Amino acid sequence: MGIFDGKKREKPSDEVISPQIEDQVEESVDSPEEYVVTTREIDEVTSPVDNEGYEPTQLKKYADKKPVTHTIGQTKVIAVLNQKGGVGKSTTSINLAAALGAMNKQVLLVDLDPQGNSSSGLGIDKGLVESCIYNVLLDDVPLQDVIIPDVCEGLDVAPATINLAGAEVELVSEMARENRLKDAVGQMRGKYDYIFIDCPPSLGLLTVNALVAADKLLIPIQCEFYALEGVTKLLDSMKRVKTRLNPSLEISGVLLTMYDNRTTLSKQVVDEVKSYFGRTVFNTLIPRTVKLSEAPSYGMPITEYDPRGKGAISYIELAKEVISRG
């Protein structure tokens, strides 16, 4: 398995080789005759598959969830959505949810993207997932039965697997197809402070389900050229859903991601987005950092992987803004 398997692993060492050690290494490489080859016996390794007593690690069930230590108020369901790919939807879903969990909130992250980046980015081994959000939408499995609790402090996940890729087609012939996720999420209201839905980069039936289920919409926009491309179509889709299926749907906020204060382009995009969306734009800017890119490969949110870095601080500030907006 490689770095893309989603499993949690140790962070790389920051140890730097000193010049003296480098010289020693070079000298040893230049003198191969000094090496002495030794042999030793190796005990036979039995494959887990051949071991009768072997049992694969089991994922925790909702029944194993830690007790909630505070009173849950009104649950807020927020869909993280932009039909354009690569804008930081999964990164924001993971790290905002984890930041809120670290602030003593109970948070559920629903992975509605067939790529399952939110699931693997939190260290969930998809090979161990028996039921996922696909089964909730198409097999009427209760959402509670697929939730993996306590992935991080205060954070539970309803994972996605590749099975979800076929849901768009299969939902077409289903009754009340736009309300499947809303009915499932409704069962968990009152058990979480926040429920985030990580949406796919499209405006298909999965996204419509998220818009119908959500109370509010969080739109990440990257600070790059064509940042607002397609946003008008997204807003049109939101208005249609609001008119016909979910009258209470509102925009929670617009989040600017991948901000680089060294470039004029990033600053121009910030000004353009703020002039277009006005006060709905969050004050917090999410910077472009290497640590934010690395964290998912170690199955950790940025608040655990690099808690003192710019990325973690930004998402903590964003979490405070989300709380203040209610």
For each residue, the residues with C-beta under 8 A, 3 or more apart:
1: 5 7
2: 5
3: 297
4: 120 297
5: 1 2 120 125
6: 116 119 120 121 122 123 124 125 126 299
7: 1 123 125 299
8: 123 298 299 300
9: 298 299
10: 298
11: 298 305
12:
13:
14:
15:
16:
17: 21 22 25
18: 21 22
19: 22 23
20: 23 24
21: 17 18 24 25
22: 17 18 19 25 26
23: 19 20 26 27
24: 20 21 27 28
25: 17 21 22 28 29
26: 22 23 29 30
27: 23 24 30 31
28: 24 25 31 34
29: 25 26 32
30: 26 27
31: 27 28 34
32: 29 35
33:
34: 28 31
35: 32
36:
37:
38:
39:
40:
41:
42: 45
43:
44:
45: 42
46: 50 51
47: 50 51
48: 51 54 56
49: 54
50: 46 47
51: 46 47 48 54
52:
53:
54: 48 49 51
55: 58
56: 48 128
57: 125 128
58: 55 128
59: 124 125 128 129 130 148
60: 64 65 148 149 150
61: 64 149
62: 65 144 145 147 149 156
63:
64: 60 61 149 150
65: 60 62 147 149 150 156
66: 149 150
67:
68: 72 106 191
69: 104
70: 104 106
71:
72: 68 75 106 190 191 192 193
73: 193
74:
75: 72 188 189 190 191 192 193 194 195
76: 193 194 195 215 216 326
77: 185 189 194 195 197 213 214 215 216
78: 194 195 196 197 214 215 216 217 218 252 322
79: 196 197 199 210 211 213 214 216 217 218
80: 89 92 93 96 196 197 198 199 218 220
81: 89 197 199 207 210 211 217 218 219 234
82: 87 89 201 219 220 221 230 231 234
83: 201 202 203 207 230 233 234
84: 87 201 229 230 231
85: 201
86: 201 222
87: 82 84 220 221 222 257 258
88: 91 92 220 222 255 257 258 286
89: 80 81 82 92 93 113 198 199 201 220
90: 93 94 113 115 117 118 121 198 296
91: 88 94 95 121 257 286 292 296
92: 80 88 89 95 96 218 220 255 257 286 315
93: 80 89 90 96 97 109 111 118 196 198
94: 90 91 97 98 109 118 121 122 198 296 301
95: 91 92 98 99 292 295 301 302 303 311 312 315
96: 80 92 93 99 100 196 315 318 319 322
97: 93 94 100 101 107 109 155 194 196 301
98: 94 95 101 102 107 122 152 153 155 301 302 303 304 315
99: 95 96 102 103 301 303 312 315 316 318 319
100: 96 97 103 105 107 154 155 193 194 319 322 323
101: 97 98 105 106 107 152 153 154 155
102: 98 99 152 153 154 303 316
103: 99 100 154 316 319 320 323
104: 69 70 154
105: 100 101 154 193 194 323
106: 68 70 72 101 154 156 191 192 193 194
107: 97 98 100 101 154 155 156 192 193 194 195 196
108: 147 155 156 157 158 188 191 192 194 195 196
109: 93 94 97 118 122 155 156 157 158 195 196 198
110: 133 143 157 158 181 185 195 196 197 198
111: 93 116 117 118 119 132 133 157 158 159 160 198
112: 133 160 164 181 197 198 199 200 206 207 209 210
113: 89 90 116 117 118 160 164 198 199 200 201
114: 160 162 164 165 167 200 206
115: 90 160 200
116: 6 111 113 119 120 126 159 160 161 162 164
117: 90 111 113 120 121 198 296
118: 90 93 94 109 111 113 121 122 157 159 160 198
119: 6 111 116 122 124 126 129 157 159 160 161
120: 4 5 6 116 117 123 124 126 296 299
121: 6 90 91 94 117 118 295 296 299 301
122: 6 94 98 109 118 119 151 152 155 157 299 300 301
123: 6 7 8 120 151 298 299 300
124: 6 59 119 120 128 129 148 151 157 159 299
125: 5 6 7 57 59 128 129
126: 6 116 119 120 129 159 161 162
127:
128: 56 57 58 59 124 125
129: 59 119 124 125 126 132 146 148 159 161
130: 59
131: 135 136 139 141 145 146
132: 111 129 135 136 146 158 159 160 161 163 164
133: 110 111 112 136 137 143 146 158 159 160 164
134: 137 138 139 160 161 163 164 166 167
135: 131 132 138 139 141 146 163
136: 131 132 133 139 140 141 142 143 146 158 180 181 184
137: 133 134 167 171 180 181 184 209
138: 134 135 167 170 171 174 180
139: 131 134 135 136
140: 136
141: 131 135 136 145 146
142: 136 145 184 187
143: 110 133 136 146 147 158 184 185 187 188
144: 62 147 187 188
145: 62 131 141 142
146: 129 131 132 133 135 136 141 143 158 159
147: 62 65 108 143 144 156 157 158
148: 59 60 124 129 151 156 157 158 159
149: 60 61 62 64 65 66 156
150: 60 64 65 66 153 155 156
151: 122 123 124 148 155 156 157
152: 98 101 102 122 155 301 303 304
153: 98 101 102 150
154: 100 101 102 103 104 105 106 107
155: 97 98 100 101 107 108 109 122 150 151 152 301
156: 62 65 106 107 108 109 147 148 149 150 151 192
157: 108 109 110 111 118 119 122 124 147 148 151
158: 108 109 110 111 132 133 136 143 146 147 148
159: 111 116 118 119 124 126 129 132 133 146 148
160: 111 112 113 114 115 116 118 119 132 133 134 164
161: 116 119 126 129 132 134 164
162: 114 116 126 165
163: 132 134 135 166 167
164: 112 113 114 116 132 133 134 160 161 167 206
165: 114 162 168
166: 134 163 169 170
167: 114 134 137 138 163 164 170 171 205 206
168: 165 171 172 204 205 206
169: 166 172
170: 138 166 167 173 174
171: 137 138 167 168 174 177 180 205 206 209
172: 168 169 177 205
173: 170
174: 138 170 171 177 180
175:
176: 179 180 183
177: 171 172 174 180 205 209
178: 182 205 208 209 212 245
179: 176 182 183 209 212 245
180: 136 137 138 171 174 176 177 183 184 209
181: 110 112 136 137 184 185 197 209 210 212 213
182: 178 179 185 186 209 212 213 246
183: 176 179 180 186 187
184: 136 137 142 143 180 181 187 188 213
185: 77 110 143 181 182 188 189 195 197 213
186: 182 183 189
187: 142 143 144 183 184
188: 75 108 143 144 184 185 191 192 195
189: 75 77 185 186 192 195
190: 72 75
191: 68 72 75 106 108 188
192: 72 75 106 107 108 156 188 189 195
193: 72 73 75 76 100 105 106 107
194: 75 76 77 78 97 100 105 106 107 108 322
195: 75 76 77 78 107 108 109 110 185 188 189 192
196: 78 79 80 93 96 97 107 108 109 110
197: 77 78 79 80 81 110 112 181 185 210 213 214
198: 80 89 90 93 94 109 110 111 112 113 117 118
199: 79 80 81 89 112 113 206 207 210
200: 112 113 114 115 204 206 207
201: 82 83 84 85 86 89 113
202: 83 206 207
203: 83 207 208 233 234 237
204: 168 200 207 208
205: 167 168 171 172 177 178 208 209
206: 112 114 164 167 168 171 199 200 202 209 210
207: 81 83 112 199 200 202 203 204 210 211 237
208: 178 203 204 205 211 212 237 241 245
209: 112 137 171 177 178 179 180 181 182 205 206 212 213
210: 79 81 112 181 197 199 206 207 213 214
211: 79 81 207 208 214 217 237 238 241 245 246 249
212: 178 179 181 182 208 209 241 245 246
213: 77 79 181 182 184 185 197 209 210
214: 77 78 79 197 210 211 217 246 249
215: 76 77 78 248 249 250
216: 76 77 78 79 249 250 251 252
217: 78 79 81 211 214 238 249 250 251 252
218: 78 79 80 81 92 251 252 253 254 255
219: 81 82 231 234 251 253 254 255
220: 80 82 87 88 89 92 254 255 256 257 286
221: 82 87 227 228 231 254 255 256 257 269 273
222: 86 87 88 227 256 257 258
223: 227 256 257 258 259 260 265 266 269 270 285
224: 227 258 265 266 269
225: 265 269
226: 229
227: 221 222 223 224 269 272 273
228: 221 231 232 272 273 276
229: 84 226
230: 82 83 84 233 234
231: 82 84 219 221 228 234 235
232: 228 235 236
233: 83 203 230 236 237
234: 81 82 83 203 219 230 231 237 238
235: 231 232 238 239
236: 232 233 239 240
237: 203 207 208 211 233 234 240 241
238: 211 217 234 235 241 242 249 251
239: 235 236 242 243
240: 236 237 243 244
241: 208 211 212 237 238 244 245 246 249
242: 238 239 245 246 247 249
243: 239 240 247
244: 240 241
245: 178 179 208 211 212 241 242
246: 182 211 212 214 241 242 249
247: 242 243
248: 215
249: 211 214 215 216 217 238 241 242 246
250: 215 216 217
251: 216 217 218 219 238 254 277 280
252: 78 216 217 218 322 325
253: 218 219 280 281 282 321 322 325
254: 218 219 220 221 251 273 277 280 281 282
255: 88 92 218 219 220 221 281 282 284 286 318
256: 220 221 222 223 259 269 270 273 281 282 285 286
257: 87 88 91 92 220 221 222 223 286
258: 87 88 222 223 224 266 286 287 288
259: 223 256 266 270 285 286 287 288
260: 223 263 266 287 288
261: 266 267 287
262: 266
263: 260 266 267
264: 267 268
265: 223 224 225 268 269
266: 223 224 258 259 260 261 262 263 269 270
267: 261 263 264 270 271
268: 264 265 271 272
269: 221 223 224 225 227 256 265 266 272 273
270: 223 256 259 266 267 273 274 285
271: 267 268 274 275
272: 227 228 268 269 275 276
273: 221 227 228 254 256 269 270 276 277 281
274: 270 271 277 278 281
275: 271 272 278
276: 228 272 273
277: 251 254 273 274 280 281
278: 274 275 281
279:
280: 251 253 254 277
281: 253 254 255 256 273 274 277 278
282: 253 254 255 256 318 321
283: 321
284: 255 314 317 318 321
285: 223 256 259 270 314
286: 88 91 92 220 255 256 257 258 259 292 311 314 315 318
287: 258 259 260 261 292 310 311 314
288: 258 259 260 292
289: 292 293 309 310 311
290: 293 294
291: 294 295 302 305 306 309 310 311
292: 91 95 286 287 288 289 295 302 311
293: 289 290 296
294: 290 291 297 298 305
295: 95 121 291 292 298 300 301 302 304 305 306 311
296: 90 91 94 117 120 121 293 299 300
297: 3 4 294
298: 8 9 10 11 123 294 295 305
299: 6 7 8 9 120 121 122 123 124 296
300: 8 122 123 295 296 304 305
301: 94 95 97 98 99 121 122 152 155 295 304 305
302: 95 98 291 292 295 305 306 307 309 311 312 315
303: 95 98 99 102 152 307 312 315 316
304: 98 152 295 300 301 307
305: 11 291 294 295 298 300 301 302 312
306: 291 295 302 309 311 312
307: 302 303 304 312
308: 312 313
309: 289 291 302 306 312 313
310: 287 289 291 313 314
311: 95 286 287 289 291 292 295 302 306 314 315
312: 95 99 302 303 305 306 307 308 309 315 316
313: 308 309 310 316 317
314: 284 285 286 287 310 311 317 318
315: 92 95 96 98 99 286 302 303 311 312 318 319
316: 99 102 103 303 312 313 319 320
317: 284 313 314 320 321
318: 96 99 255 282 284 286 314 315 321 322
319: 96 99 100 103 315 316 322 323
320: 103 316 317 323 324
321: 253 282 283 284 317 318 324 325
322: 78 96 100 194 252 253 318 319 325
323: 100 103 105 319 320 326
324: 320 321
325: 252 253 321 322
326: 76 323
